[in-house]
Amino acid sequence: MALLQQICVSDLTHVGETRRKVADLCKHISSDETFIGRASIVATELANNMVLHAKGGEIIATSLHSQAEQAGLELLALDHGPGIENLNESLRDGFSTRGTAGTGLGSIRRLSKGFEIVSHPNHGTAVRCELWPEARQSTHQQFPVVSEFVFGAVNLPYDNKDVCGDAWATLPVHRGRFRAIVADGLGHGAAAATAAVEAVRVFRSCRDRQLADAMCEIHEARHA
């Protein structure tokens, strides 16, 4: 089961808390001190950026497992700030809009095995970082791949529930096409999770069925 930390960042007092929580999670993944140190720096920079540029946001830290059973860490930083006007410039060392040293995003990218960033003006920024212990550098894609498509989702329990009442999945079809499902269990907790997981199970079993027939089976299964 994946390890997970959902960290709210709203002011500078949360930066140290973010670093500590990420470091603690890393210790459950690997004893590699270099890995733990790199992850701590990345978490600190992400939290600092949120406070300085977006007035806060959320960092989701979770363990990763490659196809070779290697363990790593994913950090997903999400905010609803003003966005980044020029991504290329923001990744250059020395660039800053707030009078800082301007090494934040550049250092985050250098320290991460995988790095992705999306930002839209007046909507916010999402940064995804992937880190692995030095002895276990992964060459495998963590997200499920269907043809040329790569998928990922944020699927978190509501209000400290143990399980999430939603689920999702993708299936390859043919000729570069795919199907996807996002199932809402209508509610929170175990009962909703059971309904959502059942919908995904039936969806996967209907790979060769017409979409309308698959939807009918999913509907019937969720009301059984």
N, CA and C atoms as a LAMMPS dump frame, in Angstrom:
ITEM: TIMESTEP
0
ITEM: NUMBER OF ATOMS
672
ITEM: BOX BOUNDS ff ff ff
-5.0000000000000000e+02 5.0000000000000000e+02
-5.0000000000000000e+02 5.0000000000000000e+02
-5.0000000000000000e+02 5.0000000000000000e+02
ITEM: ATOMS id mol type element x y z
1 1 1 N 0.84 -1.194 0
2 1 2 C 0 0 0
3 1 3 C 0.879 1.25 0
4 2 1 N 0.491 2.243 -0.783
5 2 2 C 1.278 3.466 -0.881
6 2 3 C 1.198 4.274 0.405
7 3 1 N 2.331 4.871 0.78
8 3 2 C 2.37 5.808 1.894
9 3 3 C 1.96 7.175 1.385
10 4 1 N 1.267 7.959 2.198
11 4 2 C 0.749 9.236 1.713
12 4 3 C 0.742 10.275 2.819
13 5 1 N 1.117 11.487 2.442
14 5 2 C 0.99 12.659 3.311
15 5 3 C 0.328 13.767 2.51
16 6 1 N -0.742 14.336 3.049
17 6 2 C -1.453 15.456 2.437
18 6 3 C -1.191 16.677 3.302
19 7 1 N -0.417 17.641 2.79
20 7 2 C 0.105 18.726 3.61
21 7 3 C -0.447 20.064 3.129
22 8 1 N -1.117 20.778 4.008
23 8 2 C -1.617 22.116 3.703
24 8 3 C -0.509 23.135 3.964
25 9 1 N -0.282 24.024 3.019
26 9 2 C 0.746 25.061 3.153
27 9 3 C 0.075 26.42 2.979
28 10 1 N 0.017 27.219 4.055
29 10 2 C -0.632 28.522 3.955
30 10 3 C 0.242 29.671 4.43
31 11 1 N 1.307 29.372 5.197
32 11 2 C 2.221 30.434 5.609
33 11 3 C 3.604 29.843 5.864
34 12 1 N 4.559 30.69 6.182
35 12 2 C 5.95 30.25 6.305
36 12 3 C 6.151 29.253 7.442
37 13 1 N 5.271 29.238 8.445
38 13 2 C 5.429 28.266 9.523
39 13 3 C 5.211 26.838 9.04
40 14 1 N 4.553 26.686 7.891
41 14 2 C 4.28 25.353 7.364
42 14 3 C 5.432 24.802 6.53
43 15 1 N 6.404 25.644 6.197
44 15 2 C 7.529 25.188 5.368
45 15 3 C 8.345 24.133 6.11
46 16 1 N 8.705 24.418 7.36
47 16 2 C 9.453 23.452 8.156
48 16 3 C 8.654 22.186 8.411
49 17 1 N 7.351 22.333 8.642
50 17 2 C 6.483 21.176 8.864
51 17 3 C 6.448 20.289 7.619
52 18 1 N 6.378 20.922 6.453
53 18 2 C 6.387 20.173 5.201
54 18 3 C 7.682 19.384 5.057
55 19 1 N 8.804 20.035 5.317
56 19 2 C 10.102 19.363 5.223
57 19 3 C 10.162 18.154 6.155
58 20 1 N 9.712 18.312 7.385
59 20 2 C 9.768 17.214 8.355
60 20 3 C 8.859 16.053 7.955
61 21 1 N 7.658 16.362 7.507
62 21 2 C 6.736 15.294 7.12
63 21 3 C 7.252 14.51 5.915
64 22 1 N 7.826 15.218 4.946
65 22 2 C 8.366 14.541 3.772
66 22 3 C 9.581 13.699 4.155
67 23 1 N 10.44 14.234 5.015
68 23 2 C 11.611 13.476 5.463
69 23 3 C 11.182 12.211 6.207
70 24 1 N 10.163 12.32 7.062
71 24 2 C 9.679 11.152 7.804
72 24 3 C 9.121 10.097 6.855
73 25 1 N 8.382 10.528 5.839
74 25 2 C 7.846 9.579 4.87
75 25 3 C 8.978 8.881 4.116
76 26 1 N 10.022 9.659 3.753
77 26 2 C 11.161 9.093 3.017
78 26 3 C 11.874 8.016 3.818
79 27 1 N 11.917 8.176 5.134
80 27 2 C 12.604 7.191 5.982
81 27 3 C 11.904 5.843 5.941
82 28 1 N 10.611 5.842 5.622
83 28 2 C 9.883 4.585 5.462
84 28 3 C 10.11 3.98 4.083
85 29 1 N 10.65 4.775 3.172
86 29 2 C 10.911 4.308 1.811
87 29 3 C 12.324 3.766 1.671
88 30 1 N 13.286 4.492 2.236
89 30 2 C 14.698 4.122 2.087
90 30 3 C 15.514 4.746 3.209
91 31 1 N 16.624 4.099 3.547
92 31 2 C 17.554 4.656 4.535
93 31 3 C 18.637 5.496 3.87
94 32 1 N 18.54 5.677 2.567
95 32 2 C 19.518 6.461 1.805
96 32 3 C 19.44 7.93 2.238
97 33 1 N 20.473 8.404 2.958
98 33 2 C 20.462 9.768 3.482
99 33 3 C 20.476 10.815 2.371
100 34 1 N 21.14 10.5 1.253
101 34 2 C 21.167 11.438 0.128
102 34 3 C 19.773 11.627 -0.442
103 35 1 N 19.05 10.542 -0.583
104 35 2 C 17.674 10.58 -1.075
105 35 3 C 16.792 11.404 -0.14
106 36 1 N 16.903 11.159 1.165
107 36 2 C 16.107 11.889 2.142
108 36 3 C 16.45 13.377 2.108
109 37 1 N 17.739 13.694 1.967
110 37 2 C 18.161 15.093 1.905
111 37 3 C 17.642 15.797 0.67
112 38 1 N 17.736 15.124 -0.493
113 38 2 C 17.231 15.734 -1.728
114 38 3 C 15.735 15.984 -1.639
115 39 1 N 15.005 14.998 -1.131
116 39 2 C 13.551 15.152 -1.012
117 39 3 C 13.199 16.283 -0.057
118 40 1 N 13.951 16.437 1.014
119 40 2 C 13.693 17.5 1.98
120 40 3 C 13.901 18.877 1.359
121 41 1 N 14.959 19.004 0.549
122 41 2 C 15.225 20.283 -0.123
123 41 3 C 14.114 20.608 -1.113
124 42 1 N 13.713 19.621 -1.901
125 42 2 C 12.658 19.835 -2.889
126 42 3 C 11.355 20.234 -2.192
127 43 1 N 10.999 19.542 -1.118
128 43 2 C 9.778 19.866 -0.385
129 43 3 C 9.831 21.285 0.179
130 44 1 N 10.998 21.672 0.697
131 44 2 C 11.162 23.021 1.239
132 44 3 C 10.978 24.076 0.158
133 45 1 N 11.593 23.865 -0.997
134 45 2 C 11.489 24.831 -2.096
135 45 3 C 10.06 24.921 -2.613
136 46 1 N 9.393 23.792 -2.725
137 46 2 C 7.999 23.809 -3.183
138 46 3 C 7.115 24.588 -2.215
139 47 1 N 7.274 24.333 -0.919
140 47 2 C 6.462 25.023 0.076
141 47 3 C 6.77 26.516 0.106
142 48 1 N 8.051 26.87 0.017
143 48 2 C 8.444 28.277 -0.023
144 48 3 C 7.8 28.992 -1.208
145 49 1 N 7.859 28.36 -2.38
146 49 2 C 7.274 28.963 -3.581
147 49 3 C 5.782 29.205 -3.407
148 50 1 N 5.098 28.239 -2.787
149 50 2 C 3.656 28.377 -2.577
150 50 3 C 3.331 29.599 -1.727
151 51 1 N 4.069 29.758 -0.637
152 51 2 C 3.801 30.863 0.275
153 51 3 C 4.146 32.204 -0.369
154 52 1 N 5.306 32.263 -1.037
155 52 2 C 5.781 33.529 -1.591
156 52 3 C 5 33.976 -2.821
157 53 1 N 4.589 33.033 -3.656
158 53 2 C 4.016 33.395 -4.952
159 53 3 C 2.524 33.093 -5.096
160 54 1 N 1.994 32.188 -4.282
161 54 2 C 0.606 31.765 -4.486
162 54 3 C -0.254 31.894 -3.24
163 55 1 N 0.319 32.416 -2.144
164 55 2 C -0.415 32.55 -0.879
165 55 3 C -0.909 31.207 -0.36
166 56 1 N -0.135 30.156 -0.665
167 56 2 C -0.443 28.845 -0.11
168 56 3 C -0.978 27.863 -1.126
169 57 1 N -1.134 26.633 -0.672
170 57 2 C -1.625 25.563 -1.531
171 57 3 C -1.544 24.248 -0.788
172 58 1 N -1.283 23.178 -1.518
173 58 2 C -1.276 21.839 -0.941
174 58 3 C -0.178 21.013 -1.587
175 59 1 N 0.515 20.226 -0.779
176 59 2 C 1.525 19.303 -1.284
177 59 3 C 1.095 17.888 -0.918
178 60 1 N 1.053 17.029 -1.904
179 60 2 C 0.694 15.627 -1.699
180 60 3 C 1.95 14.795 -1.921
181 61 1 N 2.404 14.122 -0.873
182 61 2 C 3.594 13.282 -0.937
183 61 3 C 3.17 11.828 -0.846
184 62 1 N 3.631 11.023 -1.783
185 62 2 C 3.238 9.614 -1.776
186 62 3 C 4.385 8.75 -2.261
187 63 1 N 4.422 7.522 -1.781
188 63 2 C 5.46 6.589 -2.206
189 63 3 C 5.14 6.048 -3.588
190 64 1 N 6.188 5.749 -4.349
191 64 2 C 6.068 5.184 -5.685
192 64 3 C 6.691 3.791 -5.7
193 65 1 N 6.204 2.96 -6.603
194 65 2 C 6.798 1.636 -6.792
195 65 3 C 6.885 1.367 -8.284
196 66 1 N 8.098 1.126 -8.762
197 66 2 C 8.298 0.891 -10.18
198 66 3 C 7.982 -0.562 -10.508
199 67 1 N 8.024 -0.886 -11.795
200 67 2 C 7.776 -2.254 -12.233
201 67 3 C 8.835 -3.208 -11.702
202 68 1 N 9.995 -2.684 -11.35
203 68 2 C 11.079 -3.5 -10.792
204 68 3 C 11.013 -3.535 -9.267
205 69 1 N 9.863 -3.121 -8.703
206 69 2 C 9.649 -3.106 -7.257
207 69 3 C 10.617 -2.176 -6.538
208 70 1 N 11.03 -1.112 -7.203
209 70 2 C 11.86 -0.105 -6.568
210 70 3 C 10.954 0.939 -5.926
211 71 1 N 11.388 1.453 -4.781
212 71 2 C 10.574 2.409 -4.042
213 71 3 C 11.116 3.817 -4.225
214 72 1 N 10.218 4.772 -4.434
215 72 2 C 10.61 6.166 -4.602
216 72 3 C 9.55 7.081 -4.021
217 73 1 N 9.641 8.356 -4.362
218 73 2 C 8.744 9.371 -3.799
219 73 3 C 8.214 10.274 -4.898
220 74 1 N 6.934 10.61 -4.811
221 74 2 C 6.331 11.604 -5.681
222 74 3 C 5.829 12.765 -4.832
223 75 1 N 6.156 13.991 -5.263
224 75 2 C 5.638 15.201 -4.633
225 75 3 C 4.795 15.941 -5.656
226 76 1 N 3.566 16.222 -5.317
227 76 2 C 2.662 16.963 -6.192
228 76 3 C 2.241 18.231 -5.467
229 77 1 N 2.668 19.379 -5.991
230 77 2 C 2.367 20.675 -5.378
231 77 3 C 1.283 21.371 -6.199
232 78 1 N 0.184 21.746 -5.546
233 78 2 C -0.966 22.342 -6.231
234 78 3 C -1.335 23.666 -5.564
235 79 1 N -1.529 24.697 -6.359
236 79 2 C -1.99 25.972 -5.808
237 79 3 C -2.954 26.642 -6.77
238 80 1 N -3.672 27.639 -6.256
239 80 2 C -4.621 28.413 -7.063
240 80 3 C -4.173 29.866 -7.138
241 81 1 N -2.86 30.058 -7.227
242 81 2 C -2.295 31.393 -7.281
243 81 3 C -2.388 32.028 -8.655
244 82 1 N -1.629 33.094 -8.882
245 82 2 C -1.706 33.838 -10.141
246 82 3 C -1.086 33.127 -11.331
247 83 1 N -0.402 32.017 -11.086
248 83 2 C 0.259 31.314 -12.178
249 83 3 C 1.618 31.913 -12.488
250 84 1 N 2.355 31.241 -13.363
251 84 2 C 3.698 31.692 -13.743
252 84 3 C 3.645 32.212 -15.167
253 85 1 N 4.005 33.458 -15.346
254 85 2 C 3.868 34.096 -16.664
255 85 3 C 4.822 33.51 -17.682
256 86 1 N 6.069 33.263 -17.289
257 86 2 C 7.065 32.743 -18.222
258 86 3 C 7.765 31.552 -17.575
259 87 1 N 7.335 30.339 -17.931
260 87 2 C 7.885 29.135 -17.304
261 87 3 C 9.369 28.973 -17.593
262 88 1 N 9.769 29.205 -18.83
263 88 2 C 11.18 29.028 -19.189
264 88 3 C 12.078 29.941 -18.367
265 89 1 N 11.673 31.183 -18.197
266 89 2 C 12.464 32.114 -17.402
267 89 3 C 12.475 31.71 -15.932
268 90 1 N 11.358 31.223 -15.433
269 90 2 C 11.27 30.875 -14.015
270 90 3 C 12.16 29.698 -13.666
271 91 1 N 12.506 28.875 -14.654
272 91 2 C 13.369 27.721 -14.416
273 91 3 C 14.849 28.075 -14.503
274 92 1 N 15.132 29.304 -14.901
275 92 2 C 16.528 29.733 -15.022
276 92 3 C 17.033 30.245 -13.686
277 93 1 N 18.203 29.762 -13.266
278 93 2 C 18.788 30.22 -12.006
279 93 3 C 19.032 31.723 -12.048
280 94 1 N 18.666 32.391 -10.971
281 94 2 C 18.869 33.832 -10.89
282 94 3 C 17.629 34.635 -11.212
283 95 1 N 16.611 33.973 -11.789
284 95 2 C 15.373 34.683 -12.123
285 95 3 C 14.463 34.705 -10.901
286 96 1 N 13.953 35.88 -10.555
287 96 2 C 13.058 36.001 -9.412
288 96 3 C 12.141 37.193 -9.593
289 97 1 N 10.915 37.033 -9.15
290 97 2 C 9.959 38.149 -9.17
291 97 3 C 9.754 38.708 -7.767
292 98 1 N 10.407 38.115 -6.755
293 98 2 C 10.194 38.534 -5.38
294 98 3 C 11.485 38.925 -4.675
295 99 1 N 12.563 39.143 -5.429
296 99 2 C 13.816 39.57 -4.83
297 99 3 C 14.586 38.475 -4.127
298 100 1 N 14.225 37.194 -4.364
299 100 2 C 14.946 36.081 -3.753
300 100 3 C 16.113 35.69 -4.647
301 101 1 N 16.833 34.619 -4.257
302 101 2 C 18.005 34.197 -5.038
303 101 3 C 17.625 33.625 -6.395
304 102 1 N 16.382 33.258 -6.564
305 102 2 C 15.932 32.763 -7.865
306 102 3 C 16.468 31.397 -8.217
307 103 1 N 16.62 30.515 -7.231
308 103 2 C 17.126 29.165 -7.495
309 103 3 C 16.084 28.09 -7.214
310 104 1 N 14.861 28.477 -6.838
311 104 2 C 13.845 27.519 -6.413
312 104 3 C 13.489 26.463 -7.43
313 105 1 N 12.803 26.843 -8.515
314 105 2 C 12.358 25.864 -9.504
315 105 3 C 13.521 25.187 -10.206
316 106 1 N 14.599 25.94 -10.438
317 106 2 C 15.767 25.343 -11.081
318 106 3 C 16.373 24.245 -10.226
319 107 1 N 16.483 24.472 -8.931
320 107 2 C 17.044 23.448 -8.049
321 107 3 C 16.09 22.276 -7.892
322 108 1 N 14.795 22.547 -7.873
323 108 2 C 13.809 21.462 -7.797
324 108 3 C 13.956 20.538 -8.999
325 109 1 N 14.084 21.114 -10.175
326 109 2 C 14.224 20.302 -11.384
327 109 3 C 15.514 19.497 -11.37
328 110 1 N 16.613 20.106 -10.933
329 110 2 C 17.901 19.404 -10.922
330 110 3 C 17.919 18.247 -9.935
331 111 1 N 17.245 18.402 -8.809
332 111 2 C 17.275 17.378 -7.772
333 111 3 C 16.286 16.248 -8.018
334 112 1 N 15.371 16.438 -8.949
335 112 2 C 14.32 15.45 -9.192
336 112 3 C 14.682 14.536 -10.357
337 113 1 N 14.338 13.264 -10.205
338 113 2 C 14.516 12.318 -11.306
339 113 3 C 13.5 12.606 -12.412
340 114 1 N 12.29 12.953 -12.018
341 114 2 C 11.253 13.349 -12.957
342 114 3 C 10.689 14.693 -12.532
343 115 1 N 10.412 15.572 -13.495
344 115 2 C 9.924 16.916 -13.17
345 115 3 C 8.942 17.359 -14.23
346 116 1 N 7.759 17.785 -13.794
347 116 2 C 6.744 18.325 -14.701
348 116 3 C 6.101 19.538 -14.045
349 117 1 N 5.784 20.541 -14.84
350 117 2 C 5.126 21.731 -14.307
351 117 3 C 4.109 22.251 -15.315
352 118 1 N 2.95 22.622 -14.809
353 118 2 C 1.89 23.226 -15.618
354 118 3 C 1.402 24.453 -14.868
355 119 1 N 1.28 25.578 -15.574
356 119 2 C 0.824 26.808 -14.917
357 119 3 C -0.03 27.621 -15.876
358 120 1 N -1.131 28.139 -15.363
359 120 2 C -2.025 28.966 -16.172
360 120 3 C -2.327 30.264 -15.424
361 121 1 N -2.223 31.402 -16.094
362 121 2 C -2.498 32.688 -15.444
363 121 3 C -3.872 32.708 -14.782
364 122 1 N -3.893 33.172 -13.538
365 122 2 C -5.115 33.323 -12.745
366 122 3 C -5.803 32.011 -12.383
367 123 1 N -5.155 30.889 -12.655
368 123 2 C -5.732 29.589 -12.302
369 123 3 C -4.834 28.792 -11.362
370 124 1 N -3.53 29.005 -11.429
371 124 2 C -2.656 28.302 -10.512
372 124 3 C -1.582 27.485 -11.201
373 125 1 N -0.838 26.747 -10.379
374 125 2 C 0.31 25.987 -10.848
375 125 3 C 0.299 24.6 -10.231
376 126 1 N 0.7 23.611 -11.013
377 126 2 C 0.881 22.244 -10.526
378 126 3 C 2.307 21.808 -10.855
379 127 1 N 3.013 21.319 -9.855
380 127 2 C 4.381 20.834 -10.043
381 127 3 C 4.437 19.392 -9.557
382 128 1 N 4.948 18.513 -10.405
383 128 2 C 5.114 17.103 -10.021
384 128 3 C 6.591 16.743 -10.042
385 129 1 N 7.079 16.206 -8.932
386 129 2 C 8.482 15.796 -8.825
387 129 3 C 8.548 14.317 -8.449
388 130 1 N 9.501 13.631 -9.045
389 130 2 C 9.712 12.21 -8.775
390 130 3 C 11.148 12.028 -8.312
391 131 1 N 11.339 11.418 -7.144
392 131 2 C 12.671 11.223 -6.585
393 131 3 C 12.861 9.756 -6.209
394 132 1 N 14.09 9.261 -6.432
395 132 2 C 14.416 7.862 -6.139
396 132 3 C 15.758 7.786 -5.422
397 133 1 N 15.92 6.819 -4.532
398 133 2 C 17.231 6.61 -3.922
399 133 3 C 18.294 6.383 -4.994
400 134 1 N 19.506 6.832 -4.744
401 134 2 C 20.576 6.757 -5.743
402 134 3 C 20.799 5.34 -6.24
403 135 1 N 20.716 4.374 -5.343
404 135 2 C 20.994 2.984 -5.724
405 135 3 C 19.837 2.344 -6.468
406 136 1 N 18.715 3.082 -6.562
407 136 2 C 17.521 2.5 -7.177
408 136 3 C 16.921 3.441 -8.21
409 137 1 N 17.739 4.112 -8.959
410 137 2 C 17.224 5.036 -9.958
411 137 3 C 16.313 4.292 -10.928
412 138 1 N 15.083 4.731 -11.029
413 138 2 C 14.081 4.02 -11.831
414 138 3 C 14.103 4.474 -13.277
415 139 1 N 13.973 3.524 -14.166
416 139 2 C 13.836 3.827 -15.593
417 139 3 C 12.424 3.508 -16.063
418 140 1 N 11.533 3.247 -15.126
419 140 2 C 10.174 2.853 -15.471
420 140 3 C 9.203 4.008 -15.272
421 141 1 N 8.217 4.1 -16.132
422 141 2 C 7.169 5.098 -15.988
423 141 3 C 6.186 4.616 -14.928
424 142 1 N 5.911 5.467 -13.935
425 142 2 C 5.03 5.077 -12.842
426 142 3 C 3.571 5.061 -13.272
427 143 1 N 3.143 6.039 -14.066
428 143 2 C 1.742 6.126 -14.437
429 143 3 C 1.396 5.079 -15.484
430 144 1 N 0.167 4.571 -15.501
431 144 2 C -0.218 3.604 -16.523
432 144 3 C -0.143 4.217 -17.921
433 145 1 N 0.414 3.473 -18.857
434 145 2 C 0.603 3.965 -20.222
435 145 3 C -0.315 3.205 -21.163
436 146 1 N -1.077 3.896 -21.956
437 146 2 C -1.933 3.301 -22.977
438 146 3 C -1.532 3.92 -24.309
439 147 1 N -0.874 3.121 -25.169
440 147 2 C -0.356 3.634 -26.431
441 147 3 C 0.544 4.825 -26.144
442 148 1 N 0.292 5.966 -26.835
443 148 2 C 1.125 7.141 -26.605
444 148 3 C 0.613 8.007 -25.459
445 149 1 N -0.432 7.576 -24.77
446 149 2 C -1.027 8.365 -23.703
447 149 3 C -0.459 7.97 -22.334
448 150 1 N -0.273 8.956 -21.483
449 150 2 C 0.175 8.729 -20.111
450 150 3 C -0.865 9.315 -19.17
451 151 1 N -1.255 8.55 -18.157
452 151 2 C -2.341 8.959 -17.284
453 151 3 C -1.901 9.028 -15.826
454 152 1 N -2.502 9.927 -15.103
455 152 2 C -2.324 9.992 -13.661
456 152 3 C -3.515 10.71 -13.056
457 153 1 N -3.745 10.498 -11.772
458 153 2 C -4.878 11.142 -11.114
459 153 3 C -4.553 11.354 -9.645
460 154 1 N -5.195 12.354 -9.057
461 154 2 C -5.121 12.578 -7.614
462 154 3 C -6.425 12.061 -7.025
463 155 1 N -6.326 11.039 -6.193
464 155 2 C -7.507 10.361 -5.663
465 155 3 C -7.352 10.251 -4.15
466 156 1 N -7.946 11.18 -3.408
467 156 2 C -7.718 11.285 -1.967
468 156 3 C -9.013 11.139 -1.174
469 157 1 N -8.963 10.529 0.004
470 157 2 C -10.149 10.432 0.867
471 157 3 C -10.619 11.811 1.324
472 158 1 N -11.882 11.928 1.581
473 158 2 C -12.468 13.196 2.03
474 158 3 C -12.423 13.303 3.555
475 159 1 N -11.959 14.451 4.035
476 159 2 C -12.075 14.802 5.449
477 159 3 C -11.55 13.697 6.372
478 160 1 N -10.329 13.246 6.082
479 160 2 C -9.639 12.261 6.929
480 160 3 C -10.317 10.894 6.981
481 161 1 N -11.123 10.57 5.961
482 161 2 C -11.664 9.219 5.88
483 161 3 C -10.529 8.243 5.551
484 162 1 N -10.73 6.963 5.877
485 162 2 C -9.697 5.966 5.62
486 162 3 C -9.603 5.594 4.144
487 163 1 N -10.707 5.641 3.437
488 163 2 C -10.728 5.284 2.022
489 163 3 C -11.46 6.359 1.229
490 164 1 N -11.193 6.39 -0.075
491 164 2 C -11.822 7.373 -0.954
492 164 3 C -13.059 6.776 -1.614
493 165 1 N -14.111 7.559 -1.712
494 165 2 C -15.346 7.09 -2.33
495 165 3 C -15.372 7.199 -3.841
496 166 1 N -14.254 7.556 -4.445
497 166 2 C -14.15 7.657 -5.904
498 166 3 C -13.059 6.708 -6.402
499 167 1 N -13.125 6.376 -7.685
500 167 2 C -12.104 5.516 -8.291
501 167 3 C -11.991 5.859 -9.772
502 168 1 N -10.893 5.433 -10.398
503 168 2 C -10.694 5.711 -11.822
504 168 3 C -9.85 4.605 -12.449
505 169 1 N -9.931 4.516 -13.77
506 169 2 C -9.127 3.529 -14.505
507 169 3 C -9.12 3.89 -15.979
508 170 1 N -8.161 3.335 -16.711
509 170 2 C -8.104 3.472 -18.169
510 170 3 C -7.905 2.099 -18.797
511 171 1 N -8.344 1.971 -20.041
512 171 2 C -8.183 0.721 -20.791
513 171 3 C -7.808 1.026 -22.231
514 172 1 N -6.801 0.323 -22.776
515 172 2 C -6.528 0.47 -24.208
516 172 3 C -7.652 -0.182 -25.009
517 173 1 N -7.998 0.409 -26.131
518 173 2 C -9.024 -0.171 -26.999
519 173 3 C -8.342 -0.692 -28.253
520 174 1 N -8.159 0.148 -29.252
521 174 2 C -7.411 -0.239 -30.448
522 174 3 C -7.112 1.01 -31.254
523 175 1 N -6.106 0.9 -32.122
524 175 2 C -5.72 1.994 -33.014
525 175 3 C -5.477 3.301 -32.256
526 176 1 N -4.759 3.201 -31.166
527 176 2 C -4.402 4.396 -30.425
528 176 3 C -5.542 5.013 -29.641
529 177 1 N -6.611 4.257 -29.433
530 177 2 C -7.751 4.774 -28.681
531 177 3 C -7.79 4.151 -27.287
532 178 1 N -8.481 4.813 -26.376
533 178 2 C -8.591 4.295 -25.018
534 178 3 C -9.94 4.663 -24.428
535 179 1 N -10.274 3.968 -23.354
536 179 2 C -11.456 4.299 -22.566
537 179 3 C -10.999 4.691 -21.169
538 180 1 N -11.767 5.551 -20.551
539 180 2 C -11.456 5.965 -19.18
540 180 3 C -12.744 6.026 -18.378
541 181 1 N -12.618 5.742 -17.088
542 181 2 C -13.762 5.836 -16.201
543 181 3 C -13.355 6.61 -14.95
544 182 1 N -14.247 7.493 -14.511
545 182 2 C -14.138 8.141 -13.204
546 182 3 C -15.434 7.815 -12.478
547 183 1 N -15.345 7.032 -11.398
548 183 2 C -16.526 6.547 -10.702
549 183 3 C -16.687 7.265 -9.368
550 184 1 N -17.845 7.843 -9.152
551 184 2 C -18.187 8.523 -7.903
552 184 3 C -19.133 7.628 -7.118
553 185 1 N -18.692 7.192 -5.941
554 185 2 C -19.505 6.283 -5.14
555 185 3 C -20.668 6.947 -4.43
556 186 1 N -20.875 8.246 -4.657
557 186 2 C -21.985 8.989 -4.045
558 186 3 C -21.943 8.896 -2.516
559 187 1 N -21.009 9.636 -1.981
560 187 2 C -20.854 9.652 -0.536
561 187 3 C -19.38 9.547 -0.179
562 188 1 N -19.094 9.266 1.091
563 188 2 C -17.72 9.166 1.561
564 188 3 C -17.566 7.906 2.397
565 189 1 N -16.357 7.401 2.45
566 189 2 C -16.082 6.259 3.304
567 189 3 C -16.235 4.923 2.607
568 190 1 N -16.35 3.864 3.414
569 190 2 C -16.254 2.494 2.917
570 190 3 C -17.351 2.125 1.919
571 191 1 N -18.596 2.507 2.189
572 191 2 C -19.694 2.134 1.286
573 191 3 C -19.52 2.761 -0.086
574 192 1 N -19.156 4.037 -0.115
575 192 2 C -18.926 4.712 -1.394
576 192 3 C -17.737 4.096 -2.118
577 193 1 N -16.676 3.758 -1.376
578 193 2 C -15.5 3.141 -1.992
579 193 3 C -15.844 1.793 -2.61
580 194 1 N -16.667 1.011 -1.933
581 194 2 C -17.069 -0.301 -2.463
582 194 3 C -17.798 -0.145 -3.789
583 195 1 N -18.7 0.839 -3.865
584 195 2 C -19.446 1.068 -5.109
585 195 3 C -18.524 1.525 -6.227
586 196 1 N -17.587 2.427 -5.927
587 196 2 C -16.68 2.94 -6.952
588 196 3 C -15.752 1.846 -7.459
589 197 1 N -15.213 1.045 -6.544
590 197 2 C -14.309 -0.046 -6.935
591 197 3 C -15.042 -1.084 -7.775
592 198 1 N -16.29 -1.361 -7.436
593 198 2 C -17.083 -2.315 -8.217
594 198 3 C -17.314 -1.789 -9.637
595 199 1 N -17.566 -0.492 -9.754
596 199 2 C -17.751 0.102 -11.084
597 199 3 C -16.485 -0.063 -11.927
598 200 1 N -15.323 0.151 -11.327
599 200 2 C -14.056 -0.007 -12.051
600 200 3 C -13.837 -1.473 -12.429
601 201 1 N -14.173 -2.398 -11.524
602 201 2 C -14.005 -3.825 -11.818
603 201 3 C -14.819 -4.238 -13.045
604 202 1 N -16.078 -3.81 -13.082
605 202 2 C -16.938 -4.165 -14.221
606 202 3 C -16.439 -3.477 -15.487
607 203 1 N -16.015 -2.237 -15.369
608 203 2 C -15.445 -1.501 -16.512
609 203 3 C -14.293 -2.281 -17.139
610 204 1 N -13.397 -2.807 -16.306
611 204 2 C -12.244 -3.553 -16.823
612 204 3 C -12.659 -4.88 -17.444
613 205 1 N -13.723 -5.484 -16.918
614 205 2 C -14.172 -6.773 -17.462
615 205 3 C -14.904 -6.613 -18.79
616 206 1 N -15.27 -5.366 -19.135
617 206 2 C -16.029 -5.118 -20.368
618 206 3 C -15.148 -4.556 -21.477
619 207 1 N -13.882 -4.911 -21.47
620 207 2 C -12.933 -4.371 -22.446
621 207 3 C -13.429 -4.527 -23.881
622 208 1 N -14.033 -5.678 -24.202
623 208 2 C -14.425 -5.96 -25.589
624 208 3 C -15.904 -5.68 -25.867
625 209 1 N -16.601 -5.085 -24.937
626 209 2 C -18.012 -4.786 -25.12
627 209 3 C -18.189 -3.394 -25.71
628 210 1 N -19.332 -3.165 -26.365
629 210 2 C -19.682 -1.83 -26.801
630 210 3 C -19.83 -0.926 -25.582
631 211 1 N -19.491 0.35 -25.757
632 211 2 C -19.478 1.264 -24.62
633 211 3 C -20.849 1.342 -23.949
634 212 1 N -21.916 1.401 -24.737
635 212 2 C -23.26 1.496 -24.164
636 212 3 C -23.58 0.255 -23.328
637 213 1 N -23.177 -0.929 -23.807
638 213 2 C -23.416 -2.163 -23.056
639 213 3 C -22.6 -2.165 -21.76
640 214 1 N -21.364 -1.678 -21.847
641 214 2 C -20.516 -1.628 -20.656
642 214 3 C -21.125 -0.705 -19.609
643 215 1 N -21.649 0.435 -20.043
644 215 2 C -22.262 1.373 -19.112
645 215 3 C -23.479 0.758 -18.429
646 216 1 N -24.256 -0.017 -19.174
647 216 2 C -25.423 -0.676 -18.583
648 216 3 C -25.001 -1.68 -17.517
649 217 1 N -23.93 -2.436 -17.791
650 217 2 C -23.455 -3.423 -16.821
651 217 3 C -22.927 -2.743 -15.559
652 218 1 N -22.223 -1.643 -15.769
653 218 2 C -21.716 -0.897 -14.61
654 218 3 C -22.872 -0.388 -13.772
655 219 1 N -23.887 0.13 -14.429
656 219 2 C -25.056 0.67 -13.73
657 219 3 C -25.749 -0.412 -12.92
658 220 1 N -25.914 -1.584 -13.529
659 220 2 C -26.592 -2.679 -12.85
660 220 3 C -25.772 -3.195 -11.674
661 221 1 N -24.442 -3.27 -11.873
662 221 2 C -23.577 -3.79 -10.801
663 221 3 C -23.585 -2.878 -9.587
664 222 1 N -23.642 -1.584 -9.801
665 222 2 C -23.59 -0.625 -8.693
666 222 3 C -24.905 -0.573 -7.916
667 223 1 N -25.949 -1.128 -8.5
668 223 2 C -27.241 -1.141 -7.801
669 223 3 C -27.613 -2.547 -7.313
670 224 1 N -26.676 -3.485 -7.496
671 224 2 C -26.948 -4.86 -7.085
672 224 3 C -26.888 -4.981 -5.55
